[in-house]
Amino acid sequence: MLESKIVERLINKGINNGADFVEIFAEDRCGTEMTMIDGRVEVASSGREFGVGLRIFKNGQQVYAYTNDLSEKQLSMILDRLIDALEIKGSEKRSINMMNKDVKNSHLVFFYPQEISKSEKAKIMKKAHEGAKNYSNLISQVVVRYWDYDQRIFIANSDGLIAQDRRVRTRLMVSAVATKDSEQESGFFGPGAAMGIELFNLLDPYDVGAEAARIADRMVRAEYAPAGKMPVVISNAFGGVIFHEACGHALEATSVAKGASVFAGKLGQKIASDCVSAVDDGTIPNAWGSNNIDDEGTPTQRNLLIENGVLKTYLVDRFHSKKMGIESNGCGRRQNYRFAPTSRMSNTFILPGKYLPEEIIAATDYGLYAKTMGGGSVHPATGEFNFAVAEGYLIEKGKITKPVRGATLIGKGADVIQRIDMVGNDLSRGQGMCGSISGSVPADVGQPTIRVTELIVGGRSR
Amino acid sequence: MRIEDFKDKVFSYAKKKGFDECELRFNREREFGVVVSKQNIDNYNDADSLRVTFKGLKDSKAAFSSCEIVDEDSVEFLVNSAYENFLVTDTLEEDSIHDGSGEYSDPRHFEDEFEKIPVKSKIDFAKIMEQKAMNFDKRIAMVMMSVYSHERYEISIFNTKGLSLSESAGLGVAYLYLVASDGKTPKRGLKVRFGSRPNDIDPDRIVTEAAQEAISQLGAESIPSGKYRAILRRNVFSELLFAFMPIFSAELVQKGLSPLKGKLNSKIASEKLTIIDDPFFEKAPIKRSFDNEGVPTKEKSFIDQGVLTTYFHSLKSAKRDGIEPTGNVFTYKCVPLNVVVPAGQKSYQDLIKQLDRGVIVTALDGLHSGVRTVSGEFSVSALGYYVENGAIVKPVEQITISGNILEVLKSIEDIGDDCDLVSGSSYVPSVLVEYIDVAGSGS
């Protein structure tokens, strides 16, 4: 993507002007986005993104710039501006020896998106549409979206690293609307993976549509969720959004390094109940949040975050690694070249426990069963988090009794992870987009079915 | 390659490929931003970029592509990939390319005074703002981010129907995200100010408001679940309105994805409420004379004394309804550019007196996930104050508010006179609503 001589000259220029660290990130990405409404392709678009980001550190400060003018003149001028912004001066003259790093590919792709015609992709969307439409006669509208991209990245830095990688993502998202009398409710299902269209050999698009429709069909018949504090049983897979929001973000170096996280300074301490062990694993083959290397060129790894309630490690990127005295553990991520990377989650989940999901429900006298989740958010400094229930049921006397409509669940992270008292054995993961200061990145959340002894359920009082 | 040559090459190749008409939109962006924490530059961005979007039309069907580099490869990429997209697009809706009809106001030109400020002064702005916040009160425990940023974009649209339009827009943004602590529980304060000139942005006001907000939340508790009278403070009213703007999209209405279907010219809100989309609003930093489809923008109320007077139309949705497009296609389709709610008679303090007993909602979280635009239902995390006998008695945390946006709009009892630029594109007052559902704990 960039000539190695130019890369070397830029890195040496940064170092010889006094920078502690210089990094060049280049990206070439081709993507497709298609939207089908009511069974017809409404909008199809293709995009190519191409640009370079430059970053330098000095004494705990970092500056970043990007452009899509890849000429050496432009890149060199941008570098000058970054050097000026940090007000640094060079003293030594040295030359960095650049070494190509072998990147081992753990995420085999059979069909690259550009090799597959758009009509093949439209056929998959059509199947998803039919799966939703045929589910029930209450389904009044179906919106199917299909995304894929093929991203090539190039990373070079003043540690002498040159690394290249190629990443493919494919995702199918269905929103179904059910209408009953004058009321409308929607249901959503959006699985994805780090692979090509072969994803749909593992996953029938018809079933993806049917799942979105099932949720809409249930919810349009449901009453309002109850309001107030109560036990909540959260189903597996995307239910893991609770850990992602309540705890995961607050373990990112982005807030920990400043002391701005409720979990800062708590390594080795008990922060969660005994039954909670959780990992962030960017290495899972072909998982939605996986990469061979992170966006700083560090190999991804499986990081054990919490073991039996004890905090074992944080998620650390290069910039914060020096401040915290902890090696980067492969989680420096960014949406694209328009963002400086920072510590982010990849595939984050609570490890399985001993209970059958049925046992957890049977042990609950009254509460909410949150079967399908929407997204959420958190303020790491205060721990206040929220996430939406897209499909809920009431639990009464150990039994699921009736469907209740979506409601937001809220709590404070540090309290809530101590209130997880039962963990099931049915670990599974779900796909989402995670937003933070380095943009929106694909991330898996996951967990087995769990119970939280109390959460505030944002429904309506009767 | 020069833009002019690139345009000619794309147009002639598109014709050769078989498109009937086509259009190119160039969006050149300049961004700068500095984030300071603990007097260090924590993040910094200095960027120039270009995005080119191609729209090709054949048999009244539109197909799209985009790229970021202007060269020979891109000419082929744009046209060939759009053509492949055309082949799979089987919508029955007719799209078009604008011919320049309608009345255009003068193209806007953004005088970028932010760019002229030396970088060092901008870094110092963020450092000083952080310092002032730390010195404001000893309960201010930390500044997570002190930010100074600005951006400018130049947009140009050319098409084969002879349309050729160009203008620029931009704004500056400063914000402070801080934490106050009483040694027990940390509380957050976040304030943002926007402006089209550096002088519009007063760092002292940001410091005072962010710090006071965080301090005033110290000692907050949840309140019991129930229906409460409520004031939605101007920033909260604005955020809630914006989360539901898709319901005003004609495209979504036509597809049965909005609760406003069939409600045109009927009463959907309190008659005290009027909401205007004003693309030329003086106090808003971004002003536009044409939208991203090249259609002239215009000032219009979309809720007039409680009555829904228009949806936001693209070329495509307007054609389907047999009316003129409304000039509302921007980053998203069929949205307003600047939302303006005319002030009511009551001061914020008078609204609190009138509330008598209830909650003031001052912050929301989870609007991206707790809002269902298909039904108008919402359930989101909130902060605020509890009011008794017309006065604030305590801060409130760990509650949610929920309801249906159309019920909320109808239950507006009064409107404040405290209009402010609470986001880069909304100038709204606080409103008093008759009731809202609160979920919380405690007694």
Interface residues (C-beta under 8 A of the other chain):
Chain A: M34 I37 D38 R40 V41 E42 V43 A44 S45 S46 G47 R48 E49 F50 G51 G60 Q61 Q62 V63 Y64 A65 Y66 T67 N68 D69 I78 R81 L82 D84 A85 L86 E87 S117 K118 S119 K121 A122 S140 Q141 V143 V177 T179 E183 Q184 E185 S186 A225 A227 G228 K229 S255 K258 G259 A260 V262 R338 A340 G374 G375 G376 S377 H379 A381 T382 E384 N386 F387 A388 R405 G406 A407 T408 I410 G411 K412 I437 I456 V457 G458 G459 R460 S461
Chain B: V34 S37 K38 N40 I41 D42 N43 Y44 N45 D46 A47 D48 S49 L50 A62 A63 F64 S65 S66 C67 E68 I69 S74 F77 S81 A82 E84 N85 F86 L87 V88 T89 D90 T91 L92 E93 V119 K120 I123 M142 M144 V179 T185 P186 K187 R188 S222 P224 S225 G226 K227 K255 G256 L257 P259 D365 G366 H368 S369 G370 R372 V374 S375 E377 S379 V380 S381 E397 Q398 I399 T400 I401 S402 G403 D437 V438 A439 G440 S441
